[in-house]
Amino acid sequence: MLREVLKIGSRRCYSYKSVRRPSLGATSPPKVEATKEQSGSSPTIENGHGSLSKQLRARILATGPIPVAEYMREVLTNPQAGYYMNRDVFGREGDFITSPEISQIFGELVGIWLVSEWRKMGSPSPFQLVELGPGRGTLARDVLKVITKFKLGAEFSMHMVEVSPFLSKAQAQRFCYSHETVPEDSQLPHYQVGTTATGTKAFWHRRLEDVPQGFSLVLAHEFFDALPVHKLQLAGNKWQEVLIDVASEGEKDFRYVLSRSQTPVSSVFRPMPDETRSCLEYSLETERQVGLLAERIQRDGGIALIMDYGHFGEKTDTFRAFKQHQLHNPLLEPGSADLTADVDFKLVRHTAETRGNIHCCGPVEQGLFLQRMQGEARLEQLVSHALPENQEIIRSGYKMLTDPEQMGSRFKFLAMFPGVLANHLNKYPVVGFS
Ligand SMILES: C[S@@+](CC[C@H](N)C(=O)[O-])C[C@H]1O[C@@H](n2cnc3c(N)ncnc32)[C@H](O)[C@@H]1O
């Protein structure tokens, strides 16, 4: 633990994704130009990620400008050159740092929250601990430690939903005693399997749909912000989609253009009844995945805890890139930087409540959630056991997570419970959310 604590200090100078975001126009749309049916612009500049840039360019030249969502999906998860697929993107050498990597207190309190809500539901056994987009596996490892410490006396298995072959190995190394890759032709719903030091089985799946049915405790930390978003703009009384085209002569790589005709997404998009924005980001993939979670929780029982930076349906333009802890132009050198967009928690909540009989709590700010979970008490306990030279490091890690000026208010928590528990949860409010 001390080693982990010591590391926090050297991480303090890193950026976490939401903070270095300048005013990219929280109220204004991106600069767009009218689309051309066929673009004849200059060749893209060669760079270290030239192959992805070339593929995208060839595709756009062949079929026309593509939605931002398609660009984002390709850049992040293209099997050969996608940003997440082949390397460690976290920490000092990477592009950003996340809460579980900043302080062990984060994963511990999330673990305690999960165990306490699971107990309130009657300690169903067996259960599945599911994590969407586990990164380096640090949150899963810290939650696993809590579960082990509490000696639940229940059977459980772990299920990681991860597209990156590289990161899936890093995760297994973080919390498994042994692991192996499952042969491609096995027809199994998982592609990697491992065993933790205490004998718990862990499985890796490419999609949430592949996680077996059963009572599940689902965690998603900084997963939804990596899901593709469509950019839409209201023109007259019609929603039009902002697309990505190859750049004009003299410009670099790619540029935004406004679709002249309706696209599949702009034609099916239905804004919320009280929508006032004239440009917004809409994640069809978020809607799909939250819908799957809602159906699963309603059918099998369980809880989902979504933790991410986001807003409640008021922001307009948050699509951005991070490279080496700095903001980066998302249209430059695709594949060399992380692409992200703030999560629309209004859409998440609305989808959960309409796709299943789901009771949602939140969103609440991360700082409040951690304080209500007695974060200060855990902080003081850790500090009292630390060497004097490490005490300030531990304090500053916790401050970074909870200070409204840092990660405390931009990051939010939303929980999904089976709707049948609504009356009970209203009577006995969920810790952290009230
Ligand atoms: C920003 S990282 C967050 C990592 C981790 N939860 C943390 O907070 O440190 C996003 C994670 O989601 C994974 N990911 C991104 N898109 C995905 C998708 N469509 N399906 C499954 N995993 C995905 C990435 O490989 C990575 O593990």
Ligand as a Chemical Component Dictionary entry (heavy atoms), coordinates in Angstrom:
data_LIG
# 
_chem_comp.id                   LIG 
_chem_comp.type                 NON-POLYMER 
_chem_comp.pdbx_formal_charge   0 
_chem_comp.three_letter_code    LIG 
# 
loop_
_chem_comp_atom.comp_id 
_chem_comp_atom.atom_id 
_chem_comp_atom.alt_atom_id 
_chem_comp_atom.type_symbol 
_chem_comp_atom.charge 
_chem_comp_atom.model_Cartn_x 
_chem_comp_atom.model_Cartn_y 
_chem_comp_atom.model_Cartn_z 
_chem_comp_atom.pdbx_ordinal 
LIG C1  C1  C 0  -10.416 6.162  -20.006 1  
LIG S1  S1  S 1  -10.094 4.482  -19.840 2  
LIG C2  C2  C 0  -10.694 4.243  -18.188 3  
LIG C3  C3  C 0  -9.939  3.188  -17.452 4  
LIG C4  C4  C 0  -10.306 2.906  -16.003 5  
LIG N1  N1  N 0  -11.708 2.661  -15.805 6  
LIG C5  C5  C 0  -9.821  3.996  -15.077 7  
LIG O1  O1  O 0  -10.615 4.789  -14.643 8  
LIG O2  O2  O -1 -8.614  4.056  -14.819 9  
LIG C6  C6  C 0  -11.290 3.684  -20.881 10 
LIG C7  C7  C 0  -11.279 2.183  -20.833 11 
LIG O3  O3  O 0  -12.372 1.681  -21.616 12 
LIG C8  C8  C 0  -11.894 0.768  -22.595 13 
LIG N2  N2  N 0  -12.800 0.918  -23.751 14 
LIG C9  C9  C 0  -12.926 1.985  -24.552 15 
LIG N3  N3  N 0  -13.914 1.785  -25.459 16 
LIG C10 C10 C 0  -14.437 0.574  -25.187 17 
LIG C11 C11 C 0  -15.493 -0.206 -25.759 18 
LIG N4  N4  N 0  -16.205 0.256  -26.780 19 
LIG N5  N5  N 0  -15.759 -1.414 -25.231 20 
LIG C12 C12 C 0  -15.032 -1.884 -24.177 21 
LIG N6  N6  N 0  -14.013 -1.195 -23.596 22 
LIG C13 C13 C 0  -13.719 0.016  -24.100 23 
LIG C14 C14 C 0  -10.469 1.188  -22.835 24 
LIG O4  O4  O 0  -9.680  0.208  -23.447 25 
LIG C15 C15 C 0  -10.042 1.518  -21.406 26 
LIG O5  O5  O 0  -9.774  0.352  -20.671 27 
# 
loop_
_chem_comp_bond.comp_id 
_chem_comp_bond.atom_id_1 
_chem_comp_bond.atom_id_2 
_chem_comp_bond.value_order 
_chem_comp_bond.pdbx_ordinal 
LIG C1  S1  SING 1  
LIG S1  C2  SING 2  
LIG S1  C6  SING 3  
LIG C2  C3  SING 4  
LIG C3  C4  SING 5  
LIG C4  N1  SING 6  
LIG C4  C5  SING 7  
LIG C5  O1  DOUB 8  
LIG C5  O2  SING 9  
LIG C6  C7  SING 10 
LIG C7  O3  SING 11 
LIG C7  C15 SING 12 
LIG O3  C8  SING 13 
LIG C8  N2  SING 14 
LIG C8  C14 SING 15 
LIG N2  C9  SING 16 
LIG N2  C13 SING 17 
LIG C9  N3  DOUB 18 
LIG N3  C10 SING 19 
LIG C10 C11 SING 20 
LIG C10 C13 DOUB 21 
LIG C11 N4  SING 22 
LIG C11 N5  DOUB 23 
LIG N5  C12 SING 24 
LIG C12 N6  DOUB 25 
LIG N6  C13 SING 26 
LIG C14 O4  SING 27 
LIG C14 C15 SING 28 
LIG C15 O5  SING 29 
# 
